[in-house]
Amino acid sequence: WKYYNVTYRDHVLCNPTSVAKLEEMVELLRLPDGADVVDIACGKGELAIRLAERYGAHVVGVDLSPHSVQDAQARAAGRGGRGSLTFVLGDGAAHAVAPGSLDMAACVGASWVFGGHAGTLGALGAMVRPGGLVLVGEPYWRADPPESYVQLPDRPRDLCLTHAANVAAGPPLGLTPLYALASSEDDWDRHECMHWQAAERYAAEHPDDPDVPELLARVHRARDAYLEVGRAVLGWSLYLFRRASG
């Protein structure tokens, strides 16, 4: 988790979207006052905090990274409005939620927790009440990636679907698509460039850290892959669904 803690040190959101788009989505949710929510792979907790501030929601955030949980707890101090915030260190897939007990379930940018996009929609859909909301964040292919790109360890061809396929995955699982809020190139650039800057700053500040060469090598590989191919072929979007009422 050290790598992610360093490279996300300056991020408010750990996904390639903007704070403005997150706030737009929060407004679109129209949750009931005091809604019960779970946020799986909550990162630094910004979504959870804004839900508590806007709707007085009672949110449980779950994340595997001890650094993220600590960051979320620190950011939540003094915030939260009328709601409540609880951040738990653990595996989101193992987090116990009574079926049909929540007003909303989210897993933004971490569908690997449930084995992919469809698995995530299925798992979150089972957690919410009829008429409840499911919010996910997922990459998608904007164009067919070249073979050289999908041979990279973290960029297999089955990394993601198309934008249309991400939306179409909902109805067979009883989830009605309500909204898709796609990221721009600016959103992607900001997300990626902040990694480069954070890593270089860390390396300059910690020249004796034996992990620095590996850290920089990994960041440089990701930077080059993004600039050469990823920026042209990868998209990302927030997807909002509603569980069928009947």
C-alpha positions as CSV (number, residue, x, y, z in Angstrom):
1,W,0.0,0.0,0.0
2,K,3.0,2.3,0.2
3,Y,3.1,2.8,-3.5
4,Y,-0.6,3.9,-3.6
5,N,-0.1,6.1,-0.5
6,V,2.7,7.9,-2.2
7,T,1.2,8.3,-5.6
8,Y,-2.2,9.3,-4.3
9,R,-0.8,11.7,-1.7
10,D,-2.3,14.8,-3.4
11,H,-5.5,13.3,-4.7
12,V,-8.9,14.2,-3.1
13,L,-10.5,11.5,-5.3
14,C,-8.7,8.3,-6.2
15,N,-10.3,8.0,-9.6
16,P,-10.1,10.0,-12.9
17,T,-13.0,12.3,-12.3
18,S,-13.3,15.8,-10.9
19,V,-14.7,17.1,-7.6
20,A,-17.2,19.1,-9.6
21,K,-18.5,15.9,-11.3
22,L,-18.7,14.1,-8.0
23,E,-20.7,16.9,-6.5
24,E,-23.0,16.9,-9.6
25,M,-23.6,13.2,-9.0
26,V,-24.3,13.7,-5.3
27,E,-27.0,16.2,-6.2
28,L,-28.5,13.9,-8.8
29,L,-29.0,11.1,-6.2
30,R,-31.9,12.7,-4.4
31,L,-31.4,10.4,-1.4
32,P,-34.0,10.4,1.4
33,D,-32.9,12.3,4.6
34,G,-30.8,10.1,6.8
35,A,-30.2,7.5,4.1
36,D,-28.3,4.3,4.9
37,V,-25.3,3.9,2.6
38,V,-22.3,1.6,2.2
39,D,-19.3,2.8,0.1
40,I,-17.1,-0.2,-0.8
41,A,-13.4,0.7,-1.5
42,C,-14.1,4.2,-0.2
43,G,-10.6,5.5,-0.7
44,K,-10.1,8.8,1.2
45,G,-13.9,9.0,1.9
46,E,-14.9,12.1,0.0
47,L,-18.0,10.5,-1.5
48,A,-19.1,9.3,2.0
49,I,-18.4,12.7,3.6
50,R,-20.4,14.5,0.9
51,L,-23.4,12.2,1.3
52,A,-23.4,12.8,5.1
53,E,-23.1,16.5,4.5
54,R,-25.8,16.7,1.8
55,Y,-28.4,14.2,3.0
56,G,-27.5,13.5,6.6
57,A,-26.7,10.0,5.4
58,H,-25.4,7.3,7.7
59,V,-22.4,5.9,5.7
60,V,-20.1,3.0,6.3
61,G,-17.0,3.2,4.2
62,V,-14.8,0.1,3.7
63,D,-11.3,0.0,2.3
64,L,-8.3,-2.4,2.3
65,S,-5.7,0.3,2.6
66,P,-4.9,1.4,6.1
67,H,-3.6,4.7,4.7
68,S,-6.9,5.4,3.0
69,V,-8.9,4.6,6.1
70,Q,-6.7,6.9,8.2
71,D,-7.0,9.6,5.5
72,A,-10.8,9.2,5.4
73,Q,-11.1,9.4,9.2
74,A,-8.9,12.6,9.3
75,R,-10.8,14.2,6.5
76,A,-14.2,13.4,8.1
77,A,-13.2,15.1,11.4
78,G,-15.3,18.2,11.7
79,R,-17.4,17.3,8.6
80,G,-20.4,15.1,8.1
81,G,-23.3,17.5,8.7
82,R,-26.3,15.7,10.3
83,G,-25.2,12.2,9.2
84,S,-22.7,9.7,10.6
85,L,-19.5,8.3,9.1
86,T,-17.8,5.0,10.0
87,F,-14.7,3.9,8.1
88,V,-13.7,0.3,8.3
89,L,-10.4,-1.4,7.4
90,G,-11.3,-4.6,5.5
91,D,-12.3,-6.5,2.4
92,G,-15.4,-5.0,0.9
93,A,-16.5,-8.3,-0.5
94,A,-16.6,-9.8,3.0
95,H,-18.3,-6.8,4.6
96,A,-21.6,-8.0,6.0
97,V,-24.7,-6.1,4.8
98,A,-28.2,-7.4,5.3
99,P,-29.9,-8.0,1.9
100,G,-32.2,-5.2,0.9
101,S,-31.3,-3.0,3.9
102,L,-29.7,0.1,2.3
103,D,-30.9,3.1,0.4
104,M,-27.7,3.2,-1.7
105,A,-24.6,1.0,-2.2
106,A,-21.5,2.3,-4.0
107,C,-18.2,0.9,-5.3
108,V,-16.5,3.6,-7.3
109,G,-13.4,2.5,-9.3
110,A,-12.9,-0.9,-7.6
111,S,-15.0,-3.5,-9.4
112,W,-12.2,-6.0,-8.9
113,V,-13.5,-6.3,-5.3
114,F,-16.5,-8.3,-6.7
115,G,-14.8,-9.9,-9.7
116,G,-15.8,-7.3,-12.3
117,H,-18.5,-4.9,-13.4
118,A,-21.4,-7.3,-13.5
119,G,-20.3,-8.9,-10.2
120,T,-20.2,-5.5,-8.6
121,L,-23.7,-4.5,-9.9
122,G,-25.1,-7.8,-8.7
123,A,-23.5,-7.6,-5.2
124,L,-24.5,-4.0,-4.7
125,G,-28.0,-4.5,-6.1
126,A,-28.6,-7.2,-3.5
127,M,-27.7,-4.8,-0.7
128,V,-30.3,-2.1,-1.5
129,R,-34.0,-1.9,-1.0
130,P,-36.4,-2.0,-4.0
131,G,-36.1,1.5,-5.5
132,G,-32.6,1.9,-3.9
133,L,-29.6,3.2,-5.8
134,V,-26.4,1.6,-7.0
135,L,-23.4,3.8,-7.9
136,V,-20.3,2.5,-9.5
137,G,-17.3,4.0,-11.3
138,E,-15.8,2.0,-14.1
139,P,-13.3,2.3,-17.0
140,Y,-14.3,1.6,-20.6
141,W,-12.7,1.2,-23.9
142,R,-13.1,4.3,-26.1
143,A,-11.3,2.5,-28.9
144,D,-9.8,-0.9,-29.5
145,P,-6.5,-1.0,-27.7
146,P,-3.4,-2.2,-29.6
147,E,-1.9,-5.5,-28.6
148,S,1.3,-3.9,-27.2
149,Y,-0.9,-2.1,-24.7
150,V,-3.1,-5.0,-23.5
151,Q,0.1,-7.1,-22.9
152,L,1.0,-4.8,-20.0
153,P,0.5,-6.4,-16.6
154,D,-2.3,-4.1,-15.5
155,R,-3.9,-3.4,-18.8
156,P,-5.4,-6.8,-20.1
157,R,-8.0,-6.6,-22.9
158,D,-10.6,-7.8,-20.4
159,L,-9.8,-4.8,-18.1
160,C,-13.1,-3.2,-19.1
161,L,-16.1,-3.2,-21.5
162,T,-17.4,-0.4,-23.7
163,H,-19.3,2.5,-22.3
164,A,-22.5,1.1,-23.8
165,A,-21.9,-2.4,-22.4
166,N,-21.3,-0.9,-18.9
167,V,-24.7,0.7,-19.0
168,A,-26.3,-2.4,-20.6
169,A,-25.1,-4.6,-17.8
170,G,-27.7,-3.2,-15.4
171,P,-31.1,-4.3,-16.7
172,P,-30.4,-8.1,-16.7
173,L,-29.6,-7.7,-13.0
174,G,-32.8,-5.8,-12.3
175,L,-31.1,-2.4,-12.3
176,T,-32.4,0.5,-14.3
177,P,-29.8,2.9,-15.7
178,L,-30.4,6.4,-14.5
179,Y,-27.2,8.4,-15.4
180,A,-23.7,8.1,-16.7
181,L,-21.2,10.9,-16.1
182,A,-18.1,10.3,-18.2
183,S,-14.7,11.8,-17.4
184,S,-13.0,14.2,-19.8
185,E,-9.4,14.1,-21.0
186,D,-8.7,16.9,-18.5
187,D,-10.0,14.7,-15.7
188,W,-7.7,11.8,-16.8
189,D,-4.7,14.1,-17.3
190,R,-5.1,15.6,-13.8
191,H,-5.4,12.2,-12.3
192,E,-2.4,10.8,-14.0
193,C,-0.1,13.8,-13.7
194,M,-0.7,14.1,-10.0
195,H,0.9,10.6,-9.7
196,W,4.0,11.7,-11.6
197,Q,4.3,14.8,-9.5
198,A,3.7,13.0,-6.2
199,A,6.3,10.4,-7.0
200,E,9.0,12.8,-8.1
201,R,8.4,15.0,-5.0
202,Y,8.6,11.9,-2.7
203,A,11.8,10.8,-4.4
204,A,13.4,14.2,-3.9
205,E,12.3,14.3,-0.3
206,H,13.4,10.8,0.5
207,P,16.6,10.2,-1.5
208,D,17.7,7.4,0.9
209,D,14.5,5.4,0.7
210,P,15.5,2.1,-0.9
211,D,12.1,1.8,-2.6
212,V,12.5,5.0,-4.6
213,P,14.1,3.4,-7.7
214,E,11.3,0.8,-8.0
215,L,8.6,3.5,-7.3
216,L,9.9,5.8,-10.0
217,A,10.3,3.0,-12.5
218,R,6.7,1.9,-12.0
219,V,5.4,5.5,-12.3
220,H,7.5,6.1,-15.4
221,R,6.2,3.0,-17.1
222,A,2.6,4.0,-16.3
223,R,3.2,7.5,-17.5
224,D,4.6,6.4,-20.8
225,A,1.8,3.8,-21.4
226,Y,-0.8,6.5,-20.6
227,L,0.7,9.1,-23.0
228,E,1.5,6.7,-25.8
229,V,-1.8,4.7,-25.8
230,G,-4.0,5.0,-22.7
231,R,-5.1,8.6,-23.2
232,A,-6.5,7.7,-26.6
233,V,-8.3,4.4,-25.8
234,L,-9.4,4.5,-22.1
235,G,-12.5,6.2,-20.8
236,W,-14.0,6.3,-17.3
237,S,-17.5,7.1,-16.0
238,L,-19.7,7.2,-12.9
239,Y,-22.8,5.0,-13.5
240,L,-26.0,5.3,-11.5
241,F,-28.6,2.6,-11.4
242,R,-31.9,2.0,-9.5
243,R,-33.1,-1.4,-8.3
244,A,-36.5,-2.3,-9.6
245,S,-39.3,-1.6,-7.2
246,G,-41.2,-4.8,-7.8
